[in-house]
Amino acid sequence: MAGLRPVRRQAVADEALVRSLYEEHGRAMLAYATQLTRDRAAAEDVVQEALVRAWRHPDSLVNGKGSVRGWLLTVVRNIVTDTVRARRARPTEVAESPTDVATERDHADQVVNSMVVMDALNRLSREHREVLEQVYLLGSTVAEAAKALGIPPGTVKSRSYYALRALRDIAGRPAGVERSAS
């Protein structure tokens, strides 16, 4: 247990050293880093890294060579220089393209679906096909379709019901296969 006491005392002393360095030189370091980076957030990161380096190398601060502030500002400049060099060393980063980029979809499925629907419509009776064309393709209301076709609205409703039912039956069978008599 006696061996832990000096280590703890050293950690407290190191923490006190970093706190005093920040209190005394933090503003000057931040101003210098901001001037170099032209970015407040990046400057704060640089100051933090400089204080971490001071904490890791406390002997550099008390070796009697030059001022502490000079050493800290040199460390700030070196960190900024290293960051700039690192950015230049790697290729320019390209922003990731959005995931919902407008791409041209393959329209083959649409063509096949259109062909299937056209084939199914051609297999319907003329009356059923005319009602579906009026209501679904031209967007007519029941009254408008009735007027255009010259039939009562009730007939438009029943023909559209039976036409859709016939389309479902036709869509369930491959072309050329007729409905068996059950």
VENQUI-V71244 format. One record per pair of residues at least 24 apart in sequence whose C-alpha atoms are under 6 Angstrom apart, sorted by the first residue. I is the first residue (numbers start at 1). J is the second residue. Records with the same first field share a line. If there is no record, write none. Layout:
# VENQUI-V71244
I: J + J
This chain:
# VENQUI-V71244
50: 75 + 76
128: 159 + 163
